[in-house]
Structures are given as C-alpha cells and as structure tokens.
Amino acid sequence: MILAGDIGGTKVNLAYFETADEGLRVLFQKTYKSADFSGLVPIVQDFLKTCPGPVDAATFGIAGPVYDGRCKTPNLPWVIEEVKLEKELDIAHVHMINDLEANAYGIRTLCSDDVYFLSKTKEPKMANSAIISAGTGLGEAGLFWDGKTHIPFATESGHVDFAPRDEEEIELLHFMRRKYERVSYERILSGSGLHYIYQFLVEKSGEPIAEKIAKEMEEKDPAEVITDYALDEGDLLCSEALELFVKIYGAEAGNLALHQLARGGIYIGGGIAPKILEELKKPAFLEAFVDKGRMKELLEKIPVAVILNDKTALKGAAVHASLNRIK
C-alpha cells in the first residue's frame, strides 16, 4: 500500500493508494487544515489510525524547496525531514518532493475531463512541458522530455523577481516595494497577491473599500471575496483586480514556457485557476502569454491547459511513490 500527501500552506491532503490493473486506486483520503498542527508528523499519525494495512512507501509533495531530504516550508513554520518521517511514522521508504514536482507527476493520470484547453495547437507532445500553479504561493516545475517519457523536476521559479511590463504594473511594483524589500512573482500571483492587487487599485482610485466588501473580508479569505465580487457581483475594482492578476499570470506562464522551451505544453494548476476559469478564457491571459516580442510566434504554437482536478498533486505523489518504492 502507498501513502501519498499533498502538503500545502493552507491544507494537507493525504490518501492511501493500491496498485490495480487500471493503475493506482484510491482507498481512502482525508483533508486537514495545515495551521491546526505544529508539523506534518502529527497529521500523518492521525491519518495512519485509519490505515487498513501496512504502508510500503510514502511520498509527500511539499510546498517548498526540498534539499537532501529536508524542507523548511516558506508558508508554514515547519521543518520536515525524510529520515525523521521514516522513524516517527515507522514507514520504510519515505520520499519528499516539491509539490509542483508532484503535480507534474500527476499529469500522466489525468483524463480529458480533468483539463480545459485555453489553446490547442498542432505542436507535438514529444517535447518539454511545464506547470505553473498559483494558490497560497506560486509554484513552477518542468517536465523534461528524454526521448521516451516526461521526467518531472522541481524549480523555485515562482520566487524570481517580478518584472512589470507597463506603467500600471510599474506602479504596482512601487506599491509592493513599500511592503517588501524584494518583490517576487509569488508576492503577486497568489491568494494574498490578489488581495494586494486589489488594495493597490483601491489606493489608486482614491475611493474607500465598499462597506459590504470590507465586512466580508474580515470574515472570509479576501481573495475569495474579491473573486466572488468580480465574477458574480460585477464590482468594478474587484473585476479590475482579477483582470490584472490574470494578465500577470499569463505573462509569467509565458516566461516559464520560454525558460523551459515548453513546446509540449503549459499546464495551469493550483486552487485558483479552476475558480477563475471563466476569466482565464477571456483574451487577456493568452494575449499576455504570447506577448514576447520576437518570440511571439513560438509562444502561439504552445498549447495551454488548465488542470481542473484538485487531486492531481496527490495522485502525482502516489505515482512517485510507486516508482520509487526502494531508495
């Protein structure tokens, strides 16, 4: 039996998988709030109480850089180590990989209903691909084509310097520099980033935040409130915030495509993309994606797809565990 985990800054998804003729089959899964626990071990220990049998191997996809079997999570006060997990959980083979690397492994498990193509091209799939994922933070990973298969690998590209493309984005950078000495793409392309974009536009407008919106933001996640009012209520500033977010998202997805020469495709993962799919379908995202000067023609040939299945990283962790049962 395989134990797989998708360890994010907001929630932790855990599941048992077994090998079946059709591939890996989920036996049981559960979601925990990350902030309710002091670390990963107590979460997994609680989950193991439901275990129907011995666990042969485990892989945890973790939102953060994994070096030599160790990760200090950037969005949680946790330090996680493979060796300690093996000892404290009594599992012989424990692996830790970056959560976007897990997402990349999960792509091979997706069916046609799990993805929505923003653009389709005749570009062959036998080429490098990449995945970008905005959620609590911003993750990016590559899939190297070795001539036979795609090999996922982690990056920390979400933490590269934010590069504004026009006067409004330059103003946004100045706004963010008042909060942070260094502004990365993750500061903008994340749930908190959407809130910052909204605050920037409110300040720029000179108008106070609408009372009903301000009240809801005190009770709920501000990014969810902004998204709801942009998509359902038609609030002008919320709509402008979401549109600017989508433009920057498209631009960085295009940057990733160039970094990895991802002629095989760009996948948009994470929790935000499915919620704003209707906004991503509008021209702004793809226009920003291909707006790369002399490289525009290259970008226009790259297919772009939104991952709709929110368990892709969890499945990917299970795939990794099944391929690496022995260290």
C-alpha positions as CSV (number, residue, x, y, z in Angstrom):
1,M,0.0,0.0,0.0
2,I,1.1,3.6,-0.8
3,L,0.7,6.7,1.3
4,A,0.6,9.9,-0.6
5,G,0.4,13.5,0.6
6,D,-0.1,16.9,-0.9
7,I,1.3,19.3,1.7
8,G,0.3,22.9,1.1
9,G,0.4,26.2,3.1
10,T,-3.4,26.0,3.7
11,K,-4.3,22.4,3.7
12,V,-2.9,18.9,3.7
13,N,-4.4,16.1,1.6
14,L,-3.5,12.5,2.4
15,A,-4.6,9.3,0.8
16,Y,-3.9,5.6,0.6
17,F,-3.4,4.1,-2.8
18,E,-3.1,0.5,-4.0
19,T,-1.9,-0.8,-7.3
20,A,-4.7,-2.0,-9.6
21,D,-4.9,-3.1,-13.3
22,E,-6.1,0.3,-14.3
23,G,-3.3,2.0,-12.4
24,L,-3.3,3.4,-8.8
25,R,-6.6,3.3,-7.0
26,V,-7.6,5.5,-4.0
27,L,-8.7,3.6,-0.9
28,F,-9.2,6.4,1.5
29,Q,-8.4,10.1,1.7
30,K,-8.7,13.0,4.1
31,T,-8.0,16.7,4.2
32,Y,-6.5,18.6,7.2
33,K,-6.0,22.3,7.8
34,S,-2.3,22.9,7.9
35,A,-2.5,25.8,10.5
36,D,-4.1,23.4,13.0
37,F,-0.9,21.4,13.5
38,S,2.6,22.1,14.6
39,G,4.1,19.9,11.9
40,L,3.5,17.2,9.4
41,V,4.1,14.2,11.7
42,P,1.1,14.6,13.9
43,I,-1.2,15.0,10.9
44,V,0.1,11.8,9.3
45,Q,0.0,10.0,12.7
46,D,-3.7,10.8,12.9
47,F,-4.3,9.7,9.4
48,L,-2.4,6.4,10.0
49,K,-5.0,5.5,12.6
50,T,-7.4,4.8,9.6
51,C,-4.8,2.6,7.8
52,P,-6.3,-0.6,6.5
53,G,-2.9,-2.3,6.2
54,P,0.9,-1.8,6.2
55,V,2.3,1.0,4.2
56,D,5.2,0.0,1.8
57,A,6.2,3.5,0.7
58,A,5.2,7.1,1.0
59,T,5.8,10.3,-0.9
60,F,4.9,13.8,0.3
61,G,4.7,16.6,-2.2
62,I,5.6,19.7,-0.2
63,A,5.0,23.4,-1.0
64,G,8.7,24.5,-0.6
65,P,12.2,23.7,-1.7
66,V,13.3,20.2,-0.8
67,Y,17.1,19.7,-0.4
68,D,18.7,16.4,0.6
69,G,15.5,15.1,2.1
70,R,14.8,18.3,4.1
71,C,12.3,21.2,3.6
72,K,11.8,24.4,5.6
73,T,8.3,25.4,4.4
74,P,8.1,29.1,3.3
75,N,4.4,29.4,4.1
76,L,4.4,27.4,7.3
77,P,6.7,27.3,10.4
78,W,7.6,23.7,9.7
79,V,10.8,21.8,9.1
80,I,10.3,18.4,7.6
81,E,12.9,15.7,7.1
82,E,12.6,12.3,5.4
83,V,14.7,10.5,7.9
84,K,12.6,11.7,10.8
85,L,9.4,10.9,9.0
86,E,10.6,7.3,8.4
87,K,11.5,6.9,12.0
88,E,8.5,8.6,13.6
89,L,5.9,7.1,11.2
90,D,7.6,3.7,11.0
91,I,7.5,3.6,7.2
92,A,10.5,2.0,5.5
93,H,10.6,4.2,2.4
94,V,9.6,7.9,2.7
95,H,10.3,10.4,-0.1
96,M,9.8,14.2,-0.1
97,I,9.4,16.1,-3.4
98,N,8.3,19.6,-4.2
99,D,4.5,19.9,-4.6
100,L,4.8,21.2,-8.2
101,E,7.0,18.2,-9.0
102,A,4.2,16.1,-7.6
103,N,1.7,18.0,-9.7
104,A,3.9,17.2,-12.7
105,Y,3.9,13.5,-11.9
106,G,0.1,13.7,-11.6
107,I,-0.4,15.0,-15.1
108,R,0.1,11.5,-16.6
109,T,-3.0,10.3,-14.5
110,L,-5.4,13.0,-16.0
111,C,-8.2,12.2,-18.4
112,S,-9.9,14.6,-20.8
113,D,-12.4,15.8,-18.3
114,D,-9.6,16.8,-15.9
115,V,-8.3,19.6,-18.2
116,Y,-9.6,22.5,-20.1
117,F,-7.5,23.8,-23.1
118,L,-7.3,27.5,-23.3
119,S,-5.4,27.0,-26.6
120,K,-4.7,23.9,-28.7
121,T,-2.0,23.6,-31.3
122,K,-0.5,21.0,-33.6
123,E,2.7,21.2,-31.6
124,P,3.8,17.6,-30.8
125,K,3.7,16.4,-27.2
126,M,7.1,14.9,-27.6
127,A,8.8,17.9,-26.1
128,N,9.4,19.6,-22.8
129,S,6.4,20.8,-20.9
130,A,5.9,22.8,-17.7
131,I,3.4,23.6,-15.0
132,I,2.6,26.8,-13.1
133,S,0.4,26.9,-10.1
134,A,-0.9,29.9,-8.1
135,G,-2.5,29.2,-4.8
136,T,-1.2,30.0,-1.3
137,G,2.1,30.6,-3.1
138,L,3.3,30.3,-6.6
139,G,4.9,27.0,-7.8
140,E,6.5,26.1,-11.1
141,A,8.0,22.9,-12.3
142,G,9.3,21.4,-15.6
143,L,8.8,18.1,-17.4
144,F,11.9,17.2,-19.4
145,W,11.3,15.0,-22.5
146,D,14.1,12.5,-22.6
147,G,13.0,11.0,-25.9
148,K,10.8,8.4,-24.3
149,T,8.9,10.0,-21.5
150,H,8.5,13.2,-19.5
151,I,10.7,13.4,-16.4
152,P,9.3,16.0,-13.8
153,F,11.7,18.2,-11.9
154,A,11.3,20.9,-9.3
155,T,12.1,24.6,-9.6
156,E,11.7,27.6,-7.4
157,S,10.9,29.9,-10.3
158,G,7.9,31.4,-8.5
159,H,10.4,33.3,-6.4
160,V,12.1,35.1,-9.3
161,D,11.9,38.9,-9.4
162,F,8.6,40.4,-10.5
163,A,9.1,42.1,-13.9
164,P,6.4,44.8,-14.6
165,R,5.5,45.2,-18.3
166,D,3.7,48.5,-18.4
167,E,3.1,51.7,-16.4
168,E,0.4,50.2,-14.3
169,E,2.5,47.2,-13.3
170,I,5.4,49.5,-12.5
171,E,3.1,51.4,-10.2
172,L,2.1,48.1,-8.6
173,L,5.8,47.2,-8.1
174,H,6.3,50.5,-6.3
175,F,3.2,49.8,-4.1
176,M,4.6,46.4,-3.3
177,R,8.1,47.7,-2.5
178,R,6.5,49.7,0.3
179,K,5.6,46.3,1.9
180,Y,8.6,44.2,0.8
181,E,12.2,45.0,0.1
182,R,12.1,42.4,-2.7
183,V,9.1,41.6,-4.8
184,S,8.8,38.2,-6.4
185,Y,6.1,36.8,-8.7
186,E,4.8,34.8,-5.7
187,R,4.0,38.1,-3.9
188,I,1.6,38.9,-6.7
189,L,0.5,35.6,-8.1
190,S,-1.1,34.1,-5.0
191,G,-4.1,34.5,-2.9
192,S,-2.5,37.2,-0.8
193,G,-1.2,38.7,-4.1
194,L,-4.7,39.1,-5.5
195,H,-5.6,41.0,-2.3
196,Y,-2.5,43.2,-2.7
197,I,-3.5,44.0,-6.3
198,Y,-7.0,45.0,-5.0
199,Q,-5.5,47.2,-2.3
200,F,-3.3,48.8,-4.9
201,L,-6.3,49.6,-7.1
202,V,-8.3,50.9,-4.2
203,E,-5.4,53.3,-3.2
204,K,-5.0,54.4,-6.8
205,S,-8.8,55.1,-7.2
206,G,-8.8,57.3,-4.0
207,E,-12.1,55.7,-3.0
208,P,-12.7,53.7,0.2
209,I,-13.4,50.0,0.0
210,A,-17.1,49.3,-0.2
211,E,-18.5,48.6,3.2
212,K,-20.1,45.3,2.4
213,I,-16.8,44.1,0.8
214,A,-14.7,45.2,3.7
215,K,-17.0,43.4,6.1
216,E,-16.9,40.2,4.2
217,M,-13.1,40.4,4.0
218,E,-13.0,40.4,7.8
219,E,-14.9,37.2,7.9
220,K,-13.6,35.3,4.8
221,D,-10.5,35.0,2.7
222,P,-10.1,38.3,1.0
223,A,-9.0,36.7,-2.3
224,E,-12.2,34.6,-2.3
225,V,-14.3,37.8,-1.6
226,I,-12.5,39.6,-4.5
227,T,-13.1,36.7,-6.9
228,D,-16.8,36.4,-5.9
229,Y,-17.5,40.1,-6.4
230,A,-15.5,40.1,-9.6
231,L,-17.3,37.1,-11.2
232,D,-20.7,37.2,-9.7
233,E,-21.4,40.8,-8.4
234,G,-19.7,42.8,-11.1
235,D,-17.9,45.1,-8.7
236,L,-15.6,47.3,-10.8
237,L,-12.5,47.3,-8.6
238,C,-12.7,43.6,-7.9
239,S,-13.1,43.0,-11.6
240,E,-10.1,45.2,-12.4
241,A,-8.0,43.4,-9.7
242,L,-8.8,40.0,-11.1
243,E,-8.2,41.1,-14.7
244,L,-4.7,42.5,-13.7
245,F,-4.0,39.3,-11.8
246,V,-4.9,37.2,-14.9
247,K,-2.7,39.4,-17.2
248,I,0.3,38.9,-14.9
249,Y,-0.4,35.2,-14.6
250,G,-0.4,34.9,-18.4
251,A,2.8,36.8,-18.7
252,E,4.6,34.7,-16.1
253,A,3.2,31.5,-17.7
254,G,4.8,32.7,-21.0
255,N,8.1,33.4,-19.2
256,L,8.0,29.8,-17.9
257,A,7.3,28.5,-21.4
258,L,10.4,30.3,-22.6
259,H,12.6,29.2,-19.6
260,Q,11.8,25.6,-20.3
261,L,11.2,25.8,-24.0
262,A,8.0,24.0,-23.2
263,R,6.8,23.2,-26.7
264,G,4.9,20.2,-25.3
265,G,2.5,22.5,-23.4
266,I,2.0,24.6,-20.3
267,Y,-0.3,23.4,-17.6
268,I,-2.0,25.8,-15.2
269,G,-2.5,24.1,-11.8
270,G,-3.4,25.1,-8.3
271,G,-6.5,26.0,-6.5
272,I,-7.1,29.4,-8.0
273,A,-7.2,28.6,-11.8
274,P,-10.4,26.4,-11.7
275,K,-12.2,29.1,-9.7
276,I,-11.4,31.8,-12.2
277,L,-11.7,29.7,-15.3
278,E,-14.2,32.0,-17.0
279,E,-11.7,34.9,-16.6
280,L,-8.9,32.8,-17.9
281,K,-11.0,32.0,-21.0
282,K,-11.1,35.7,-21.9
283,P,-8.4,37.1,-24.3
284,A,-6.3,38.8,-21.6
285,F,-4.5,35.7,-20.3
286,L,-3.4,34.3,-23.7
287,E,-2.6,37.8,-25.0
288,A,-0.1,38.3,-22.1
289,F,1.2,34.7,-22.6
290,V,2.2,35.3,-26.2
291,D,3.3,38.9,-25.8
292,K,7.0,38.2,-26.0
293,G,8.2,40.3,-28.9
294,R,10.3,38.2,-31.3
295,M,9.3,35.0,-29.5
296,K,5.5,35.6,-30.1
297,E,5.3,33.1,-32.9
298,L,6.9,30.4,-30.8
299,L,4.5,31.0,-27.9
300,E,1.5,30.9,-30.2
301,K,2.4,27.2,-31.0
302,I,2.4,26.1,-27.4
303,P,-0.8,24.5,-26.0
304,V,-2.1,25.9,-22.7
305,A,-4.4,23.8,-20.4
306,V,-6.0,24.4,-17.1
307,I,-6.0,21.4,-14.7
308,L,-9.4,21.0,-13.2
309,N,-8.7,18.0,-10.9
310,D,-7.7,19.3,-7.5
311,K,-6.2,16.0,-6.5
312,T,-3.5,16.0,-9.3
313,A,-0.6,16.6,-6.9
314,L,-1.9,13.9,-4.5
315,K,-2.1,11.4,-7.4
316,G,1.3,12.5,-8.6
317,A,2.8,11.8,-5.1
318,A,1.4,8.3,-5.3
319,V,2.9,7.8,-8.8
320,H,6.3,8.9,-7.5
321,A,6.0,6.6,-4.5
322,S,5.1,3.7,-6.8
323,L,8.1,4.4,-9.0
324,N,10.5,4.8,-6.0
325,R,9.5,2.1,-3.5
326,I,13.1,1.4,-2.8
327,K,15.7,4.2,-2.2
